Amino acid sequence: MIMNFLDQRYNAQYKNDALFGEAFGIFGGFAIFIASLGLLGLSLFATLQRTKEIGVRKVLGASVSGIVVLLAKDFIKLVAIAIVFGWLFAWFMLHHWLQDFAYHIGISWWIFVLSGIAAIAIALATISFQAIKAATMNPVKSLRSE
């Protein structure tokens, strides 16, 4: 009979969960980075496609903030749809995962709200650079280019 301390047994039982948490954090960071690069590329493509429209709006007196809102609005809608699907998937997976534990907690609603706010903030930070750059460029250059 091998004797050991109770805390060592508990640590051994949850060692895999701790390792899973670390790996999930690292791969989650990579996923956010890759998604931000994709969103940056998509916003760059959208601003290049709408260069003439942005130039005409600037000539007609549109403000920089109005153009930024115009460009960011479509992306925020897409991010909001992705957030809703992500919430549903996360709730289902967390609920299923927590059922395996002897003592488990409920899933709080504020975690989902906080994750949604973080996702929108990351998306706005990614999009805003390109949108501000497109909104502050000279409208004459954009109208002459085509």
Secondary structure, DSSP 8 states (H G I E B T S, - for coil): -----HHHHHHHHTHHHHHHHHHHHHHHHHHHHHHHHHHHHHHHHHHHHTHHHHHHHHHTT--HHHHHHHHHHHHHHHHHHHHHHHHHHHHHHHHHHHTTSSS-----HHHHHHHHHHHHHHHHHHHHHHHHHHHHS-HHHHHH--
